[in-house]
Amino acid sequence: MGGIQPRELPESQPRARSPSPYPLGRQELSRDLGDLLLASGALDEARLREARSMERSGLTLQEALTRLGAVDEGTLYRALAKQHGIPFVDLDKGRIVQEILDRVPAEIVHEQELLPLMERGGKLVVAVDDPLKSIVADSLGFMLGGEVACALSTPKSLRSAISKYYGDRLVVQGEMASTEGDGDEESDAPVVRLVTRMFSDALEERASDIHIEPGNGLVRIRFRIDGLLRDIAEHPAHLSAPLLSRLKIMANLDIAEKRKPQDGRIGIKIGGRDLDVRVSVLPTGHGETIVMRILDRSANLIALGDLGFDEADQKWFRKILDRPNGVVLVTGPTGSGKTTTLYAALQELNRPDVKIITAEDPVEYRIQGMNQVQVNTKVGLTFPRILKAMLRCAPNVILVGEVRDLETAETAIQASLTGHLVFTTLHTNDATSALTRLMDLGIKPFLVSAAVQGVLAQRLVRRLCPQCAAQYTPESEELVALGLDPERHSDVHFHRPRGCRACEGTGYRGRVALYERLELDADLREQCFRRVPLEELKRNALKAGALSPLIKDGARKVLAGTTSVPEVLRVSRSAQESPEATDA
């Protein structure tokens, strides 16, 4: 391939197949990248500080610089290549000989997003767009029966070159499918394959939801993995209509309706696993976008002891569960694990002598021994109507999937005051806000103070990869940010993400919940009755020890090496907002 200089592809390039392909921790890598860009004059100190401040939100320095537009793509990727000790290649120059292109099948090129360039020193050199993707050289070398080395290219030029030499991915699939059917089935096969592959990839990648977003002449596919969105694929705009139609048909939606939002469900079996997919279609300026929430029905429910509670929190929660009546609220944003916590609580209470009835929208898991009712607004089966009906069935424990309106809230409160233990969820920012939220819905303050037993607020953070997390001594600023006293914790060690094959270079694998708990004592009930302002109520609860804040549980999990400081700060308020919440 002409245009690639010998200095860019040296004979001594190290093999990607090494015992430790990620020798540097993520933060060390970021600092090295920043230093390289500063030294080259491509970046100034002010822009670097701005980019590094964005790392607290979970971004890498590379991602932060890209979002800011602080460095052009070519310069950034040349610095990345130098940082990781691999060559950089400009794919816009020269051509690749057909003999080299024929060595790697088109399906592998599109699937792995790599491009064969040349043979050098007995190794096949392939271009990738991420230094951490060099691990694909292992599997490719095994398949081809030879050694493979990697060079770095910019994502834009790599996509363009793959399209230039191998064509579009779906065209290849269409050619393969054309031999398998005829008539309408033949034209539908590529889209059917695409949808099946999309769900298979999502399951393999542990994605919680799939986002299909048209715009800028492309259809972008993104997966939410461990709480963060990740770009997976981009397809030509002409595939948008057949892809959306296929998904609408699967979800029993109106394929002709393109002006209104629609909601539906898909039941699909992938690799022997039953998936329940909640589909939401939303019209936008660029066309309809779809979000699909994935629920793996074959996955086991989490027990109460496995939720990640601190010993004191678990003891408190079990004490709440032992109460004969009252309302227990679990709060947090969408996707924060509220349903998982509630199911764990119900499993704990699910005994032959306890009758449990639930009203859910939708019923996510079927649990033996519980009476679960699905909300169906089309026939008038709403939360309030189910609640009123279930009270005539003499339950001990009631679960209301979500309090959305005054009627539901009033019925749930009345049920708790007549001898039932009621579990439900609310969308609030913290535990204390749940009390004022009920009052804002129209519940009288004296009813809130009398009925609510406890509130559990939660957020999900990414769990550090146990195979590559690196230990370090924290700065005093990090201790203060977590509400810890630097003098009392001067000898502690934290852990930071590094990146390895097991976690795909992210440094994180899986998630764990952070909890904030509030128990109403006599004083707080009296303040709630008087409708004391939210901030004053929060301060008083902290002083009385009735409120254990989110940052405190976050600090405990950082000290235990479960997660990192940036992850905790990403989802919790700062220690300055709750100075009393010190010492985990």
ABEGO torsion letter per residue (X at the ends): XBGBBAAABBAABBBABBABABABBAAAAAAAAAAAAAAAGABBAAAAAAAAAAAAAGBBAAAAAAAAGABBAAAAAAAAAAAAGBBBBBAABEBBBAAAAAABBAAAAAAAGBBBABBBGGBBBBBBABAAAAAAAAAAAAAAGBBBBBBBBBAAAAAAAAAAAAEBAAAAAAAAAAAABBEAAAAAAAAAAAAAAAAAAAAAAGBABBBBBBEGGBBBBBBBBGGBBBBABBBBAAAAAAAAAAAAAAAGBBAABAABBBBBBBBBBBGGBBBBBBBBBBBBAAEBBBBBBBBBAABBBBBAAAAGBBAAAAAAAAAAAABABEBBBBBEBBGAGAAAAAAAAAAAABBAABBBBBBBOBBABBBBGBBBBBBBAAAGBBAAAAAAAAAAAGBABBBBABBABAAAAAAAAAAAAAGBBBBBBBBBABAAAAAAAAAAAGBBAAAAAAABABBBBBBBBBBBBAAABBBBBBBAAAAAAAGBBAAAAAABBBBBBAEBAAAGGAGBBEBBBBBBBBBBBAAAAAAAAAGBBAAAAAAAAAAAGABBBAAAAAAAAAAAGABBAAAAAAABBBAAABAABBGX
